[in-house]
């Protein structure tokens, strides 16, 4: 990961590097906010860069992920295996989403642990057929809560 951050820092402004880092799956704001604070940004600036960056992919994911998944599955056999694995993995971790629907998406997004967050919550929303009008606000609330937790932890420990 260090090489990715170094490359981003070399070719982009530090703000844009943090914003892009927050957009990335698996890293999201959980990596972007500590990165921003370690770069010397104030916790408030780090928080908002992380929130905005993590929010950027949510609408395209909720709108386009299912049609793209279907197309890739039909077109490439290995993608069918990949999405089967990813779906199974997401379903195992998203019992709260299954039980509580959009409210579960908030909890799933807000927990700042690996393999939770906006990307996985968007996939869970699609798998559980949660409508956009419920999924989007729920994921955004989860992003805000996760941002608060990560910013507080980063401010204390960095």
Protein Blocks (a to p, Z undefined) as FASTA:
>chain_A
ZZmmmmmmmmmcfklmmmmmmmpghklmmlmmmmmmmnopafklmmmmmmmmmmmmmmmm
mmmmmmmmmmmmmmpmklmmmmmmmmmmmmmmmmmmmmnommmmmmmmmpccehiajklm
mmmmmmnopafklmmmmmmmmmmmmmmmmmmmmmmmZZ
